[in-house]
Amino acid sequence: MAKTSQTYRNLSSQPMSTPVISSEALGWSPILAEEYQQPAGETEILQAWEGLSLALCLASRPYRLHQVIGDRQYTGLYTQGDISITPANTPASCRPEGDDHYFHVQVPTQFIQTVARSAADFDADCLELATKFRVRDPQLEQTLRLLRAELHKGDGWVGQLYVESLANVLAINLIREYAQSKPKVALYAGGLGDRRIIQISDYIQAHLDQSIKLADLADVVGISQYHFSRLFKESMGTTPHQYVLQQRVEQAKELLKGTKMTLAEIAFQCGFNSQSHLGKIFRDATGITPRNYRKG
């Protein structure tokens, strides 16, 4: 179930099949997410690369899989929700006996180490993650499914903040549950405080027409991305991604009522990919279309 990608061509072999959908065209960072459908009997070979690979089984029916990761082998069933984990610098191959449908995510080692340094009492340079065949992990599965749902939305850089938040959650889960030696993940309470919330709000308002990244928001208040996401939600009762979308919608409301800008102009001014994207998000948030809101 492991796969390579052109994004990591300098680290891995050329892909043997084409993904059904890939985040490569959306400019996601720091992860690469792709969905594949592989026919029965086709052998896939992945050379070792410098990041970790995750594969979530999406197949509607159970099937047997012959899988090799490094010097370990597994032959047995995979069913929807099963996950395989291939550590960094580990060659792998697989051959399904049935139709294989899976969601694949590549996570750079440097990103996992950065999260480990900021969130755990741990020497990140010594971080090693375990090889896993057919593991069941509800939290890991949920994060992967949320990433898949975002991939199919195709919102590009507008969804980047959400993707970065999910990538941090993914990394923390991997560090906490699958590190060979268990680090202690630090927990902080108390929220961000009024001054920091105002700083973040001002930054968001000044950059609504641009791609707002989780790293940018965390840098505003000088804390790690992981802790920022947790503390922001504790303070505001919503995630950074949800808050930014709310602010984009609020600005769109002001422009719809206070200007004669076209819907397309308002969409780009508020940081949406297109007029249709504005329409979908606006309708989800308010229950009416931007055009009807302007008329009301």
Stockholm file with secondary structure:
# STOCKHOLM 1.0

chainA/1-296         MAKTSQTYRNLSSQPMSTPVISSEALGWSPILAEEYQQPAGETEILQAWEGLSLALCLASRPYRLHQVIGDRQYTGLYTQGDISITPANTPASCRPEGDDHYFHVQVPTQFIQTVARSAADFDADCLELATKFRVRDPQLEQTLRLLRAELHKGDGWVGQLYVESLANVLAINLIREYAQSKPKVALYAGGLGDRRIIQISDYIQAHLDQSIKLADLADVVGISQYHFSRLFKESMGTTPHQYVLQQRVEQAKELLKGTKMTLAEIAFQCGFNSQSHLGKIFRDATGITPRNYRKG
#=GR chainA/1-296 SS CCCCCGGGTTTSCCCSSCCSEEGGGGTCCSCEEEEEEECTTCCEEECCCSEEEEEEECCSSCEEEEEEETTEEEEEEECTTCEEEECTTCCEEEEESSCEEEEEEEEEHHHHHHHHHHHEESCGGGCCBCCEEEECCHHHHHHHHHHHHHHHHTCGGGGHHHHHHHHHHHHHHHHHHHBSSCCEECCCCSCCCHHHHHHHHHHHHHTTTSCCCHHHHHHHHTCCHHHHHHHHHHHHSSCHHHHHHHHHHHHHHHHHHHCCCCHHHHHHHTTCSSHHHHHHHHHHHHSSCHHHHHHC
#=GC SS_cons         CCCCCGGGTTTSCCCSSCCSEEGGGGTCCSCEEEEEEECTTCCEEECCCSEEEEEEECCSSCEEEEEEETTEEEEEEECTTCEEEECTTCCEEEEESSCEEEEEEEEEHHHHHHHHHHHEESCGGGCCBCCEEEECCHHHHHHHHHHHHHHHHTCGGGGHHHHHHHHHHHHHHHHHHHBSSCCEECCCCSCCCHHHHHHHHHHHHHTTTSCCCHHHHHHHHTCCHHHHHHHHHHHHSSCHHHHHHHHHHHHHHHHHHHCCCCHHHHHHHTTCSSHHHHHHHHHHHHSSCHHHHHHC
//
